[in-house]
Amino acid sequence: MARKNPKVEEVNEADIEVTGHPKTWAAGVPGVYHSMEPAITHMGAGRAGKTLLAMNQKDGFDCMSCAWPDPDHRKTFEFCENGAKAVTWEATPVLVGPEFWTEHPVSELRERSEYWLGMQGRLTTPVHKPAGEDHYRPVSWDRAFTILADKLKSLPSPDQATFYTSGRTSNEAAFLYQLFVRAYGTNNLPDCSNMCHESSGWAMGQTIGIGKATVSYDDYAKADLIIIMGQNPGTNHPRMLTALEEAKEAGGQIVAINPLPEAGLRRYKNPQKVKGIVGHGTEIADQFLQIRLGGDMALLQAVSKRVLDAEARNPGTVLDHAFLAEHCHGLEELKAHLAELDEAAVLEATGLRTEEIDELADRYLKAEKVIVTWAMGITQHKKGVATIKEIINLLLLRGNIGKPGAGASPIRGHSNVQGDRTMGIWEQMPPSFLEALGKEFSFDPPREHGADSVETIRRMRDGGIKVFVGMGGNFVGAISDTQAAISAMENTEMSVQISTKLNRSHTVTGAEALILPTMGRTEIDLQESGPQFVSVEDTVSAVHASHGVVPPVAPGLLSEIAILSRLAQKVVGDRVNADWAGFEKNYDLIRDHISRVVPGCEDYNGKIRHKGGFVLPNGPRDSRKFDTPTGKAMLTVNQLEHVERPAGTLILQSMRSHDQFNTTIYGNNDRYRGIKKGREVVFVSPEDLAALGLSDGQHVDIHGVYQDNLERVLRNYRVVSYPTAAGCAAAYYPEANVLVPLDSVAEGSQTPVSKAVIVRLEPAKAHAPANVAAG
């Protein structure tokens, strides 16, 4: 039964409480409580039980948050705290009704926090904001599609529209979306991958021929050593802690490399085991390296040099010579390059001691099977691509790709962002995919590369893109340089959001705007041919079905596939040989096309119905085949460059709190870091506070320090004395996006450099409003 909108109290910097020191362990009984309490409170016991018990089960639905893989043998409770929060957020029966739009002008909604917006409930009817007006108005579905179709058909060039995608989109919807967009005539297909793991795809594609993990779930328990870099599993993908616990129980070692000491990397109390409830739990990291921001590349080069030095001392005993000779290219060049590595420069860049690096190298040399796993703490740097190439170098030297218990493991942060890319959501899909797509649907897809996320902002700002369509996600909230993003979106003629709930991108609009409400992954999708299911791909290339289990929260909601099918009929019609109406009625028809277009998806309808799904082929993992120009894995030479920090400044990284997923804020607390009732905080080490003449609890303005002479500032942030790496600071995402210039991107991948922002802290100006960006 539908519930009314809750009263949600806004908080500000004056409400913030710091409860003490950061936690030294994750999960346990508090993890259970913080999973179940909001689920039962907001959904009711019946709906909570039905959804949570079906999440990540082979006959249930896939979690809509992270892309962590599922074990073959599932537990009854195969979900984590933040997965439960994600389900609660989506499956809530709280609804945004027609009266909401009368009561709340867009200008008022724009002043609300992400938390308040999300807590208003599920969107239920299409709404339209006409140009020059400050209110959305409910409209019929047909009217909404006509408004959008007329606008798209009126543009002088298809390239004047862009089509963004979030990782929550299913494989079927993603395939249909990219078909529609290319049938319309453009490759403007930016997605959330541009902002997170694009650096991984670039680096791995160039070195081993595939931008995906070369491990399976089971490999974690088989590894002798797991090196975790730039990630916080306890908050961002908590079920990974169970895999790490299994690795420790099997005798493996774990090294954590991170600027912050995260609770989940220290100790894990598994709430499904007795020792996790009443016992000590499992110590996770055997070694913790508190590295300076931007120092990972130097550390990796230093470890690889130590490996090569050990081989020089004991020829034939350290490197995997057979593997290197048969499968790799570039060893001699790498040796010559690392022979010149400056140890003093390494120590300066990393902030580590020689003994710490020696210990890591010794662990690597003693391990026969090694996994290196990483996330945005590695990718969102200027040298993110080069750093990941150094990860590949280190793995290749001892043959740690293509054997059980070893490999490269980027952890995707969104549930199906990898599947979206497999299905064609990319502005630079290879010619082979476009040729197969054109052949299947009897048309000639555009070949010119489209705009990625950063380029989309540039083109909207400059007037080259006039219509923005977003299928899921929160583009304005997620992208760097918030003021630039706001100005760019306001410069469009129309913005369109296909969404389940409100977020910042619904309040920052083009002259004209539409919101098209869609069903969630938890909901039963009943079409003309019967109940439908969709499919997703996780971070280790396993593809499986996802079935909704509860009725939609409101009548008249359409699935993403239904929305796309109806829109495509109005915009492109029979321009391509596609049965748009049939796709909405029966998703098997879409999967039949996928089987003939997407490599590895042959007999898609058959394989996806296998219990647990199937795994896509992966050359490096399966047979040590490397799809590179040489046919071999590439050892690469990368010039070391560390982040320069002018006197009086700090290097700041953005990060999630424990009560959020990407730009979705579930609450204003971060219990593992000891923060309650607010997000306007900056974490700084006691030593740096003393050096800067600041104190714990003081309020400061955080100024971005860049050469473009634009002022970027967050005002009235509370300083929290915290054990960060020396010279480094941290603040929450997406608020800290204000400080990241649009043109500050990783070399090659164009990923925003959100983990190395040079800032200056100044005592706050009296009475200044919090969270203000000046442009």
N, C-alpha and C positions, 0 to 999 in steps of 0.2 A: 504494500500500500504506500502511496506517495506520502512523503513528509514535507512539511514546510521548511523554508529556508531557515537555518539556525542563526541565532545571534552570535556573531563572531567579533570578539574584541580585537581591535588593532593594538599593536604594541609599538613602542619606540625605544630609543636608546636609554631613556630614563627608567624603563621597566626592567632592564637586563639584570639578571643575577648570575654571579659566578660562584658556583657551588664548591669549588675547591680544586684539588689537583686532578689531572686527567686520569681516567680509569686505566687499570692495568690488565683488564681482561674483558672479553666480549661475550654476549649472549647470556646463557644461564637462565635462571628464573625470571630476571627482568626482561629478557628477550621474549619469553613466553607471554608475560603480562602485557608488554607493549605491542605484541602482535594481536592478542585476543581482545583486550579492553576496547580499543577503538573500533574493531570489527563488530563486536556485539553492540556497542553503543550506537554506532551509526547505521548498521545494517539490520540489527536484530539477530537473535540467536539462530533462527532457522536459516535465514539467507547467508549469514556468516558461515555456519557449518557447511551448507551445501557448496558454497564457492571454495572455501579453504580446503576442504577434503578432496575437491576435484582438481585443484591447482597442481600442475606439473605431473599429473597422472597420465598413463598411456591412453586412457579413454576420457580424459578431461581436457582442460584448456591450458595453454602455455602462459606462464607468468608474463605479465605485460611490462615488467621492469627490466632487470638485467638479462643478459644472454648466456648466463652460466649454464653449462650442459647438465643434463639429467643422467643419473646412474641407470644402468640397465635394470637393477632391482630397486624399485621405488619403496620408500617408507610410507606409512599412512599419512604422516605429516611431512610432505615433501615441499615445504616452503620455509621461508625465512621471515624475520620481522618486517623488513622493508617490502618483501613481496606481499605480505598480509596487508600492509598499509596501502600498497598499490591497488590491491583488489578492493579494499574498503573505499578508496578514493573513487574508483570507477563504478562499482556496483551499488553505491549508495542510492537509496530511494528518495533522497532529497532532490527536488526538481526545481528548475528555473521555469516558472510559468509565464504566460503572456503579460501578466500585470507587472512583472519584474522590469520589463523594458519601458513601461510607462513611468515607473517610479525612479528609474536610474538613467539619467542621460550619460552619454559616452564620456563627457568631460568629467563627470563625477567618478565613474568607474576607473578612469585613468589614474585617479589619485589613490586608489585602493592598492593594497599589497597583493602579491601573488597568492599568499595564503588566503586572504579574504575572498579573492575572486574564485579560487578553486573550491572553497567551502560553500559556495552558493548552490551547488548541486548540478545535476545533469541537465544539459541543454535538451529541449524537447521539440521545438518548432523552428523552422527556418525563419531568419529575420534579416531585414534589409535596412541599411542606413542610406537614405538618398543623399546626394550631394547637397551640401549647405545645411544639413540638419544635424541635430545633436542627439537624436534618439534612433535606436533600431526599432523597426516595426515588424511584427509577425506577418509573414506572407505564406502563400501556398507553395508546395514543392514545385508545381509547374511554373509558377510565377518566378520563383528563385532561379530555376534552370534557364528560363527564357531571358532573364536579366543578364545572367552570366554569359549565356551563349551569344546573345546579341552583341555584348561587349567584345568578346573574343573575335567574333566574325567581322567586327568593325575595324579592327586594328590593321594598319597598312602592312605590317609584317608579323608573322607568328613569333619572331624573336623579340617582339615588344611585350611578350608575356613570359612569366617564369612560373615553374611548378615545383614547389618544395615538398619534401616528404619526410615524415618522422619514422623512426625505427619500429613504432608500434604497428605499422601497416603490415598486413599479411602478405605472403608470397603472391597469392592470387590477385589481391588488390594492387600490389606493386607492379605486377606484370601488365595488368589492364591499364594502370595509370600511365606507364611509360609507352604503351602502345597508343593510347589516346593522344598523349603529348606529341609523339613522333608523327602520328597520322595528322595531327593539327599542323605540324611543320617545323618544330624546333627541338633542339637538344638541351634547352634550359631546364635542367633537372637537378638543382641543388638538393642536398639532403643533409641530415644531421651528421653523417659520416665525415663530411667536409670539415666539421668542427671538432672531431674527436680522433678517430683512428685513420684518417687519410694518410698521415705520415707512415703508419704501419704498412698500408697497402702499397705506397710508393716504394718504400725501402725493400720490402719483401718481394714485390713484383720484379724489381731490378736485380735482386741478388739470387733468389731461388725460384722465380717464375710464378709465384702465386702469393696473393696478399692475405692469406688465411693461416690459421694455426696449423702446425704440423704435428699436433698431438691429439689424442683422444682423452676422454675422461679417465679411463683406466690407466693411462700412462702416469698420472700423478702418483698413484700408489706404488708404481714400479721404479720411480726415480730414486737415485742415490742422493741427488742434490737438486733442490728447487731454489732458484734465485728470483725473488720477487722485487720488481723495480717500479717505483713511481705509482703505487696503487694502495688502496685502503680497503681490503676485502671485507672487513667487519661492518662497513657501512654500504659500500657500493655493490658488492656481490657476496652477501654473507654466507651463502651455501658453499662457497669456495673453502670456507674454514673447515667444513667436514672433510673435503678432499685432502686438505693439508693435514688434518688430524690422522686420516688414514695413511698418508705418506709417513708421518712420524711413527705411527704404530708399526709400520712395515720396516722401520730402520732408516728411513731417509732423513736427510738434514735439510734445513731451511735457512736461507740468508735473506733478510729484509733490508732493502736499501731505500731510504725515504727521508725527507727533511724533517718529518714529524714522527714522534713515537706513537703509533696508532694502537689502540687497545687490541684489535683483532690480530695484529702481528706479534703480540706479546703472549697472550694466553687465551685459550678458547675453552669455554665451559659448554659442552654440547648438551642442550636441554633435552635430548632424547636418550641420554645415557645417565646412569646413576652418578658417575663421577663428575658429570657436568651439573648436577643438581646439588649434591651434598659434598662433592669432592673438590680437589684443587683444579681439575680440568687438565688440559694439555698445553704445555709450553710450546709455542709455535716457532719462534725464531731462535736458532742456535747462535746466530750472529746478527747484530743490528748495526748497520752503517748509516749514521746520520749525515747524509751527504748534503752539500750546499746545492741550492737550486742551479741547474744548468751544468753540474759537474759530472753527470753520468757518463758522458762520452769520454771524458778524461779517465775515469775509473776503468771503463771497459778496455780502453787502449792499454792502460797500465797492466791489467790482468793478462791480456793477450800477449803483451811483451814478456811478462814473467813466464808464460807458457812456452814461448819461443826460446827464452833464455834457458829454461829447464831442458828443452830438447837439445840445445847446443851443448849443454854440459853432459847430457846422456843421450847421444844420437840414437835414433831408432826406437826410443822407449816412451816418448811422450805424445807426439803427434800421431794421428791415424793416417799413416802414409799411404796405405792402400786406398782408403776413401778419398784422400786428397788427390792422389794421382788419377784415379778413375773418374771422379765426380766434380772436381773443383778446378777453378782457374784463378790465378793471381797471387799464389802463395809467395813467390819471390819478391814481388813488388811490395806486398804487405810486410815481409821481413825487413826489407830495406827501409821502409817508412818508419816502422816502430823502433828500429835500432836507434833512431834519432830522437826518440821521445824524451822530453825534459821532465825528470822526476819532480823538480821544484815546481814546474808549471802544473803538474798533476795535483800536487798537494795543495797548491793555492786554489785551483779550480774546485776541488772536492771538499776541502776543509777536513780531510781525513789525515790520519797518521800513516806512515809507511808500514807500520806493524799491522794495521787493520787491513790494508790492501794485500799484504803478504799472506795474512790468514785466509782471506777470500780466495786468493790464487791457490793456496795449498789445498783448500777444500775442493776447488775445481779440479785440480790435478789428481786428487785421490778418488774422485767420483768417475765411474764408468758410464753412468747415464745421468744426464743433466737436462733439466727444463729451465729455460729463462722465460719468465712471464712478466708482462708489463701492461700499463694502461696510460691514462692521459698525463701522468707525471713525466712520461718520456716523450709522448707525441707532441705536446703543446709547447715546444721550444723552437727557437730559430733553427737549431741544429737537430731537430727531432728526427728527420729522415736519416741523417748521417749517424746519429746515435743508435738507431735501430739497425743500420748496416753494421755497426760495431758489435751489436748483439749477435748478428748472424756470423760475423767473423769469428767470434769467440766459440760459438757452437760448432762451426765447421772445422776448426783446428783439431778437435778430437772426435770428429765424426758423430756429433750429437744431433744429427737430423736423420730421420729415416730409420730409427730403430726403437724398439719398445722402451718406454720410460725416459725418452729424450726428445727435445725439440723446442721450437719457438712457439710461444703461446700468448699472443696479444689477447687481452680479455675485453671483448666488446661490451660497452656499457649500456646498450639498448637492446631490447628483446629480439628484434628482427632486422636490425640495421644491416647485418651481413646478408640476410636473405634478400632484402631489397636490392642490394648491389648485384647479387647473383641473378635476380630477375630483370635487371636492366636499368635500375635507377642510378644513373651516372651520366654526367654531362660529357663523358669521354669514352663511351662504350666502344670496344674494338670493332673494326670493320666486319669481322667474321660474325659477330652477333647481329649487327645491323643487316648484313646480307641474309642471314637466316630469318630474321624478322620480316624483311621485305618479301622474301620468297613465300613465307607462310601466309601472309596477308595481302599479297599481290599489290604492293606499292613500293615506292622508292623512298626509304627513310632519309631524313637529312643527315649529312655527313659532317658538317662543320661543328666543331666542339661548342658546347653551350656554356652557360655561366654557372660557376659554382657558387657557394654561399657568399663568400666575400665579394666576388665579382658581381653578384646580384645586387648587393647593396650599392656598389659603385654605379651600376647602370641605372638603378632606380633613382639614386641621387642626381645623376646627370640627365635624366629624362629619357634614357634609352629603353627602359622597361616601364611599361605603363600599367600592367595588370599583374598582381601577385596572387597566386593560388597556393594555399598550404593545406596538404592532407595530413592532419595531425601536427603535433609539435607546437612550439612556441617560438617562432623564428626571431621576433624582435627581442624576446627575453634571452634567447640562447646565443645570439651572435655577439661578437666583440663590438666595442665602441658604441655604446648604447645611444648616445646622442646622434651619431651618424646614422644608426639604424632607424631611429625615430624619424629623423628628417627625411631619410630615403623613403620610408613607407608612406609618410605624409605627402610625398611628392608624386605618388602614383595616382592614377585615375580610379582604380578599383582594387580593393583587397578582399580576398575570399578565404575563409577558414572552414575546413571540414573538421569538426571537433566533437568531443564528448563533454567537455567542461570548459568554463571560462578561463582565460589566462591573459597575460599582458598583450598578446598580439591581437586580441579582440578590441582592445581599447586604443590602440595606435593604428589608425586606418588610413586608407586612401580617401580621396574625395567621396567615393561611394564605397560601401562595404556590405558584404554578405557573411552570415554565419550559417553553415549547413550542419545540423546536428546528426551524429551518427551513432550506431550501436557500438557497444564495447565488446571486447573479446570474451567476457564472461557470459554474454547473453545468447540465448537460443536464436538461431538465424533461420527462420522458417520462410522458404520461398515456394514458388508454384510447384516445383518438383519434389518438395519435401524439405526436411531439416538439412541444412548445409553445414559443412565444416571448412576450415581454412588450414593453412600450413605455415610453418615458420622454420628458420634455420638458426641453430645456436652457434656459439663461438668456436666449436670444433667441427663445424660443417655437417652436423647431424640434422636431418630434416624430419619433422614429425607433424602429425595432425593436431589441431586444436578445436575442441568442440565446446560451444557455449552450454551452460547448464542451468541458467535461470532465465525467466521471461524478461523481455526488454522492460525497462523502467517506465516506458510510456508508449501508448499506441502511436503508430505513424512514423516511428523512427525507421530510417533506412540504413542498411549496411553500406560500408564504403563501396563495395562492388555495385550495389544498386545505384548509388549516387553517380559513380563513374559511368555506368552503362547508360543511364538516362541522359547524362550530360553529353556523352559522346554521340548519342543518337542525334542530338540537337546541333552539335558543333561540326562533326565530321561526317555523320550519316554513312552513306555507302561509298565514301571516298576510298575506303579500304575494304577488303573482303572479310568483314568481321560481323558476327551475329551478336550485336550489342544486347538486344532484348533477350536472346537465349542465354547469354552469360549471366544475367541477373537471375534467371529462373533456375539455372543448374550450373554450379561451379565446376563440375566435372568437365564441361566444355572448355573452360579456361585452362584446366590442367592438361587436357589433350593437346592444346597449342603449346603449352610450356614444354611438354615432352618432345616436341619437334624443333624447338628453338633453343632451349637452354641446355648447354652441355652437362652431361651427368644426370639429367632428369628424364631420360628415356623411360617409357612406361610409368609415368608419374602417378597416374591414377591407381595403378596396381601397387607400386612400391609404397605410396603414402598410406595405404590401408594396412600394411603390415604392422603388427603391434610394435609400437616404438619407432616406426618409420624406417629411414635408411640413411646412410652416410654418403655424402657426395665424394667423388674421387678426388684425390690429392696426390699429385705426382711425387713431391718430396717425401711425404709420409709413407705412401703405399709402396713405392718402388725406387726411391731415390732418382726419380726423373725430374729434371729441372728445365722448365720451358723458358729458357733465356736465349739470347742470340747465339751463344756458344754451345748451348745444350748442356752446360755445366753450371753448378753453383758458383757465384762470383764472390771471391774475397776482394774487398775493396779498400782503397786508400782514401782516407777522409782527413781533411785538415782540421786540427784541433782549434777550437775557439771557445773560450769560456765567457761567461756573462760579466761584463765590466760594471763595477759598482762605484760610482763617484762618491767622494767623501760626503758624509751626512745623509746618505740614502740607504735604502734597503731593497732587496729583491723580493717582490711579493708574488705569491701564487694564489690563484682562486681555487676553491674546493667546495665540496658539498658538506652540509651539516648532516647529522645522523637522521634528522627528520625530513629528508627530502629525497627526491629522485629527479636528477637533472633540474629543470626549472619548476618542477612540481613540489610545492612546499606542503608537507603533511602536518607540520607544527613548528613552533618557534623555539624548540629545545634542541640541544646537542649534548645528550647526557654523557657520551664517552669523553667529551672534552670539557665537561663541567659548565655548560652554558644553558641558562634558562630564560625564557620570556623575551627573546630578541635575537636579531641577526646582525645588528650594526656593531660588530666587534672586529678588532684587528689583533692577531696573535703575534707577539714579539718576545724575543728571549730577554731574560733579566739583564744579561750583559749588554745587549744592544740598547735597552731602555736607559741604563746608566750612562752609556756613551752618548746617547742623544739628549740626555737631560730630561727624560720623560719618566712618568711613574705609572705603576699599575693602577687602573681605574680612571686615569685621566682621559679626557675627551680630546680627540685630535681631528684635524682635517687631513685626509690622505690625498696628496697631490701626485699625479702621474708626471714623470720627468721624461719628456721627449723633445726632439728637435723641431717638431712642426709648429711650436709656439701656440698650440691650442691648450686651453686650460681644461684639464680633466680632474675632477675632485669629488671625493666622497666626504661629506661633512658630518661632524659630531659622532665620530666612531669611538667607542669605548676601548681603551687599550687593555689587553689581557696579557699579563706576564705568563709566558708559556715556554716550555722547553723546545723551541724551534732550533734549527741549525743557525749557527752564527751568521749574522748579516742577512738573514731571511725573515720574512713575515708571511702571514696568511690571512685571507679574508674570504667570506662566503661568495660563491657563485649563485645566482647571476648578478648580484649587486655589484661585484667587483669588475664586471664587464665594462662599466663606465670608464675604467682606467686603461683599457687595452686599445691602442690605436688600430684602426681598420687595416692599415698597411703593415702592421707588425705581425708577420706571418712566417711560418716555417718555410725554409728554402725547399722548393720543389712541390710541396703538398698544398701550400696556401692555408694550412691550419693556423687559426689564431694563436699567438704566443701568450697564452693565459697563465703560464707557469713561470714567467720570468719578466715581471713588470717592475721597472725601476720607479720607486716612490720616495717621496719626502713626507715625513710626518711633522705637522705643525700644530701647536695648541689651537684648539677649536675657537672659532670666532663666536662670541657670545650670541645666543638666541638664533643662530643660523639653523635652518631646517635640516634634518638628517637626509642623507642619501640624495644629494643634489649633484647633478652633472652639469657643468658649464661647458659650452662649446664655442 
